[in-house]
Amino acid sequence: MGHCSPRVLSIQSHVVSGYVGNKSATFPLQLLGFEVDAINSVQFSNSTRYGHWKGQVLAEQELVDLTEGLAHNGLDCAYTHLLTGYSRSKSFLTHIANIVCQLRQKNPGLTYLCDPVIGEMDRGIYVPEDLIDVYKDIIIPIANIITPNQFELGILSGKPVKSVDDAWEAIGILHTKGPGIVVVSSFELDSTGPLICLGSILIDGKTERAMITFPRLQGTYTGTGDLFSALFLAWMWQTKQNMQQSLENTVATIQAVLKRTEASKTGSEASIFQHELKLIQSKSDIEEPQVEFRAVPITL
């Protein structure tokens, strides 16, 4: 790596056991050369997929206190990147915009990746609905990169996304709202076929698009979206904004992690614990992903 090590402020959820939010993002980012400063928006015993959990939720004023403490000691001057994921309230998400402003006063070149966690195709919206307008009106316009899934793409663009053409049109709508890079982390044409990842980047007024098709793996896992955003952020820095290579490496690592997680299961009925991502065991796949599925340039 010929340039200075980047430093990211990552504001996401945290679990004691398992890998979601910052637990899913920190290790890969560090392996790929990032200094990671994490603020945990929640601290739970485990992911909510278990059905029972306990823990604490970071209040907006506590978020303010933490960022003010960083600023007081000049520790917010070195951030090259900001990464945000799950937000639980309108006031918390709104303050994220204030943090972006504060960090860009210190470093105008700050790259902000927002994973706009709103919901999923099979679960619908699972955050308070008043967050949607905050994403649309405040957060999306100031983000450099956004990584919605198919469901979130439709919500944020205001356009139902049922085909690849729909997706490209919706991505174009989001470009007009601010982000120069829009990546759809997962897209499906039906519930059994392969998955698709779509990426679009605006460079000097021109749009470059790419798409990867890859097999759907069995099983339900948490933390994959958080892992995707962290990997893509890291590879866009590593490759100096080569979107196709960044998509390929990101997809390759996630496929490897999921395959390793699936292979580690024991017993006829795997527990939720056995579905926790095998991140540590996948160190080499994070550092040196073995690309099997290539990104195809798309011309519209």
Sequence and secondary structure as in RCSB ss.txt:
>XXXX:A:sequence
MGHCSPRVLSIQSHVVSGYVGNKSATFPLQLLGFEVDAINSVQFSNSTRYGHWKGQVLAEQELVDLTEGLAHNGL
DCAYTHLLTGYSRSKSFLTHIANIVCQLRQKNPGLTYLCDPVIGEMDRGIYVPEDLIDVYKDIIIPIANIITPNQ
FELGILSGKPVKSVDDAWEAIGILHTKGPGIVVVSSFELDSTGPLICLGSILIDGKTERAMITFPRLQGTYTGTG
DLFSALFLAWMWQTKQNMQQSLENTVATIQAVLKRTEASKTGSEASIFQHELKLIQSKSDIEEPQVEFRAVPITL
>XXXX:A:secstr
  S   EEEEEEEEESSS  THHHHHHHHHHTT EEEEEEEEEESS GGGS   EEE  HHHHHHHHHHHHHTTT
TSS  EEEE     HHHHHHHHHHHHHHHHH TT EEEE    EETTTEE S THHHHHIIIIIGGG SEE   H
HHHHHHHTS   SHHHHHHHHHHHHHHS SEEEEEEEESSSSS EEEEEEEEETTEEEEEEEEE   SS  SSHH
HHHHHHHHHHHHHTTS HHHHHHHHHHHHHHHHHHHHHT  SSS  TGGGS   GGGHHHHHS    S  EEE  
